[in-house]
Amino acid sequence: MKSVTININTIEDVKQFVNQVTKCNYDVDIVSGRYAVDAKSIMGIFSLDLSKPLELRVHSDDCDEFLAAIDNYIVK
């Protein structure tokens, strides 16, 4: 499992992010405080506080291509 911090600020960001995540054949979760949602769920993401950085948990060790695709959302 790999974990990175991401920022998703706008509705358009959420739509584009979910489009990238749905291409994965492994589980991806977003954690905000005590809440964890499926990153493939638009409604789940909108239930989180998007004004704060979020933790993205990728349940795969072979996810470098996915992380490169979402690089503009990753907090560096």
Secondary structure per residue as TSV (DSSP state, phi and psi in degrees):
chain	resnum	aa	ss	phi	psi
A	1	M	-	360.0	138.1
A	2	K	E	-117.2	148.8
A	3	S	E	-133.7	133.2
A	4	V	E	-137.9	159.6
A	5	T	E	-96.9	134.5
A	6	I	E	-128.9	161.0
A	7	N	-	-126.0	127.9
A	8	I	-	-127.0	110.3
A	9	N	-	-104.2	-31.4
A	10	T	S	-119.0	166.2
A	11	I	H	-60.9	-40.8
A	12	E	H	-64.1	-38.7
A	13	D	H	-59.9	-43.3
A	14	V	H	-61.9	-46.3
A	15	K	H	-61.4	-46.5
A	16	Q	H	-66.4	-39.4
A	17	F	H	-62.5	-47.6
A	18	V	H	-62.6	-36.8
A	19	N	H	-60.0	-38.9
A	20	Q	H	-70.1	-43.6
A	21	V	H	-66.2	-37.2
A	22	T	T	-66.6	-14.2
A	23	K	T	-77.1	-12.8
A	24	C	-	-83.2	144.4
A	25	N	S	-103.3	21.2
A	26	Y	S	-129.1	167.4
A	27	D	-	-76.7	140.2
A	28	V	E	-135.0	125.3
A	29	D	E	-117.6	153.4
A	30	I	E	-117.1	129.8
A	31	V	E	-116.0	131.1
A	32	S	E	-134.8	105.6
A	33	G	T	64.0	-122.6
A	34	R	T	-94.5	1.8
A	35	Y	E	-101.0	137.8
A	36	A	E	-129.8	131.7
A	37	V	E	-129.4	157.8
A	38	D	E	-68.8	125.1
A	39	A	T	-69.0	-10.6
A	40	K	T	-88.5	0.2
A	41	S	-	-105.7	111.5
A	42	I	H	-61.0	-45.0
A	43	M	H	-63.2	-38.6
A	44	G	H	-62.4	-43.2
A	45	I	H	-64.8	-41.6
A	46	F	H	-67.7	-16.1
A	47	S	T	-79.4	-8.9
A	48	L	S	-93.8	163.9
A	49	D	-	-81.9	98.8
A	50	L	T	-78.9	-2.1
A	51	S	T	-79.8	-10.0
A	52	K	S	-114.3	155.4
A	53	P	-	-61.1	146.5
A	54	L	E	-117.1	151.8
A	55	E	E	-95.6	125.9
A	56	L	E	-102.4	123.7
A	57	R	E	-112.9	116.0
A	58	V	E	-102.2	119.3
A	59	H	S	-89.4	58.5
A	60	S	-	-162.9	146.4
A	61	D	S	-93.7	-10.6
A	62	D	-	-107.9	65.8
A	63	C	-	-127.4	19.5
A	64	D	H	-60.9	-38.0
A	65	E	H	-64.9	-41.7
A	66	F	H	-64.1	-45.7
A	67	L	H	-62.8	-34.7
A	68	A	H	-67.4	-36.1
A	69	A	H	-68.7	-28.7
A	70	I	T	-106.4	19.8
A	71	D	G	-54.6	-34.9
A	72	N	G	-71.0	-11.6
A	73	Y	G	-96.0	-15.9
A	74	I	B	-77.3	131.9
A	75	V	-	-81.1	127.1
A	76	K	-	-105.5	360.0
